[in-house]
């Protein structure tokens, strides 16, 4: 694999039911590429949590995934409200999700920590009122 | 533990993927919060939950889980069943409550799992 393989997805922010579709597609593609199951799971979970976050908090966005020889990179970009205090947002249990989202099984304040837990590199670039871009890498 | 044993212990109905009942699971997780489930790592696990929406099946799929048990007489929707069938995930439905269902499996030798550190 000399050049990176790239995948692009639009994440629909209005439909909670279909959230996770892009992650499922990435998982299928990585399986076809023959990556180790443990690495595929890391990528899938990190991306799935990010995708759910984009739907819950930002009204959707775009996801770009690149597969290189050394790592899988996931870039999630939205034009949502931005994250006011990233350090606080990274704490397990901290969440700004509504009661409605909690009743759907998310908003436990584990999304961002889980993204960090499953990636080898994570960077959050967020501006309040402008949006958030999260870059994650899983080494392979 | 075989999935068929889980079915018997929890007096559960099989909703789909009956052909996978002979598969083994080695750990379990009981929760209605999917992000808590996603914080766990272990191969071939079973998820016990009272939550009913498509994200339960997606979560199980992301975690490579073999089986989901819906407790408290909850039943999955047609869409959820279809998603589970695509991934070969056994869906079971039990009348037992989450606490009791987890306790039965634990006391019969199916222990929990660990959380990966951040």
Interface residues (C-beta under 8 A of the other chain):
Chain A: X16 X17 X18 X19 X20 X23 X24 X27 X37 X41 X44 X45 X48 X49 X52 X92 X102 X104 X105 X106 X107 X108 X109 X110 X111 X113 X114 X116 X117 X118
Chain B: X32 X33 X34 X35 X36 X38 X39 X41 X49 X51 X53 X54 X55 X56 X58 X59 X61 X62 X63 X64 X79 X116 X117 X118
